[in-house]
Every structure is written in structure tokens, then in C-alpha cells.
Amino acid sequence: SADHPERVAAMAARWHAEAWRNTVFPLDDDGVLFRLRPDTEEPLSAAIDLVPFRPPLERFRSAKLTVLRSFAVEVDLTTEADAAGVIVAHGDQGGGYLLALDHGAPLIAYNAYGAMHRARGAQLSPGEHRIVLR
């Protein structure tokens, strides 16, 4: 390297360019990525109340609520016998979850990026209920 500093500089520049081009540039895992995000993104991670029949959340906003973090979905509803239907669905074809009522029983389906998980709760009696998904 002492005999050919220009070759060292060229090789280093090429390595740097190729690492960025191939999205494998090494970064220290010290939280710097969170500090580099613009402050305008922070409010997108704040809890939100979703009301029935509202337009879907934009994909990036939706992801800020659930990706790599714990979250809770709290639902207040009134059911009748044999109630059925989707309560909330969040995600896309890559992963997400669905909370629904199926013949009066809560049903959760969770797509963990290709590994599908399902769980069913006990039949709800007609009336007011609070369902909390964590």
C-alpha cells in the first residue's frame, strides 16, 4: 500500500461504491439508524384511534405502528348471536394480522411473513364486549 497509494485509494473507493450499490454497507448497530431518521417520522409511530369505515392507513404509517415493536389493539363492540365479520385487518401480502368474529367467536390470524398462525377465542354472548389483542 505504501508503494501504490493510488491503487489503495481506487480500491477503497470501489469497495465503498459497491457496498452502497449492493445495500450491504456495514453500519454500527448502535442505534444510529434511529438518530438518522427525520424528526417528521416520529409522529407516525404515535398511537392512533381507528374508527369504522375510515380510509385505510398509508402503508408506511401502518408499518410504523407495528413493525419491530409491541402493540395493542383494543376494540369495543356490541355483538348479536352468531356475529361474523372482520373487525380490523392490518398489513399486506408480506405479513400482518386480522381480528374477526366467526360465528360469534373471536378469531385472530397472524401472517409472520409466510408462517400463518391462527387462534380462536370462546363464543361471545350477545351484548357489549372489549377485545384486547396484544
C-alpha atoms as one frame of an Amber mdcrd trajectory, in Angstrom:
protein
   0.000   0.000   0.000   2.902   2.363   0.655   4.256   1.699  -2.839   0.890
   2.206  -4.614  -1.305   4.642  -2.643  -3.312   5.481  -5.768  -4.315   1.788
  -6.152  -5.300   1.640  -2.479  -7.434   4.766  -2.869  -9.075   3.383  -6.032
  -9.777   0.024  -4.397 -11.224   1.700  -1.301 -13.446   3.928  -3.438 -14.638
   0.911  -5.452 -15.364  -1.078  -2.266 -17.344   1.859  -0.843 -19.370   2.294
  -4.054 -20.111  -1.441  -4.384 -21.147  -1.759  -0.739 -23.701   1.031  -1.180
 -24.872  -0.277  -4.572 -25.484  -3.755  -3.146 -27.069  -2.421   0.077 -24.546
  -4.192   2.279 -22.662  -1.215   3.578 -21.645  -2.087   7.156 -23.121   0.191
   9.787 -22.530   0.006  13.505 -25.567  -1.422  15.290 -25.512   1.323  17.894
 -28.904   2.898  17.203 -27.521   5.409  14.715 -30.204   4.461  12.191 -32.887
   5.774  14.532 -30.999   9.019  15.020 -30.625   9.450  11.272 -34.380   9.245
  10.581 -36.028  12.637  10.099 -37.899  14.065  13.078 -41.008  14.307  10.895
 -41.374  10.500  11.078 -41.681  10.358  14.870 -45.395  11.318  14.982 -46.150
   8.438  12.611 -45.342   5.998  15.448 -47.862   7.552  17.846 -50.922   5.546
  18.879 -53.997   6.158  16.754 -57.743   5.620  17.126 -59.167   3.959  14.043
 -62.887   4.439  13.531 -65.072   2.154  11.422 -65.220   2.766   7.682 -62.272
   5.180   7.619 -59.897   5.050   4.649 -57.001   2.596   5.017 -53.794   3.854
   6.575 -50.961   4.507   4.168 -48.554   1.533   4.161 -45.594   3.359   5.745
 -47.793   4.828   8.522 -49.315   1.423   9.133 -45.897  -0.216   9.410 -44.668
   2.419  11.898 -47.388   1.190  14.297 -46.394  -2.477  14.346 -43.051  -3.361
  12.752 -40.367  -4.331  15.291 -42.413  -3.134  18.250 -45.032  -4.369  20.672
 -48.521  -3.040  20.130 -52.091  -3.491  21.310 -55.421  -3.396  19.510 -58.363
  -2.556  21.766 -61.857  -2.985  20.366 -65.200  -2.133  21.969 -68.138  -3.752
  20.204 -71.699  -4.945  20.623 -72.448  -8.409  19.279 -75.527 -10.379  18.427
 -75.828 -14.161  18.308 -73.637 -15.671  15.593 -71.926 -12.338  14.836 -69.419
 -12.539  11.990 -67.096 -10.224  10.099 -63.718  -8.538  10.057 -63.048  -6.171
  12.956 -59.591  -4.998  11.916 -57.024  -6.081   9.338 -53.520  -4.641   9.300
 -50.639  -5.453   6.971 -50.095  -6.632   3.435 -49.240  -9.783   1.487 -45.866
  -9.985   3.240 -47.204 -10.108   6.787 -49.893  -8.793   9.069 -52.849  -9.746
  11.202 -56.620  -9.977  11.123 -59.057  -9.869  14.035 -62.538 -11.089  13.145
 -65.648 -12.673  14.579 -66.536 -16.093  13.194 -69.907 -17.431  14.313 -69.711
 -15.235  17.412 -66.162 -16.240  18.416 -63.074 -14.012  18.111 -60.579 -15.236
  15.530 -57.017 -13.966  15.090 -54.941 -14.777  12.032 -51.300 -13.682  12.016
 -49.070 -13.990   8.956 -45.498 -13.952  10.233 -44.054 -13.341   6.781 -45.172
 -16.673   5.383 -45.805 -18.655   8.590 -49.568 -18.444   9.216 -50.839 -18.674
  12.813 -54.493 -18.792  13.887 -56.219 -18.796  17.254 -59.882 -18.800  18.198
 -61.462 -17.492  21.369 -64.599 -18.636  23.171 -68.039 -17.838  21.763 -69.189
 -14.388  22.896 -72.628 -13.938  24.367 -74.761 -11.222  22.771 -74.002  -7.801
  24.250 -71.132  -5.379  24.811 -67.553  -6.619  24.839 -63.996  -5.330  24.877
 -61.431  -7.375  22.961 -57.755  -6.631  23.583 -55.160  -8.058  21.234 -51.518
  -7.811  22.334
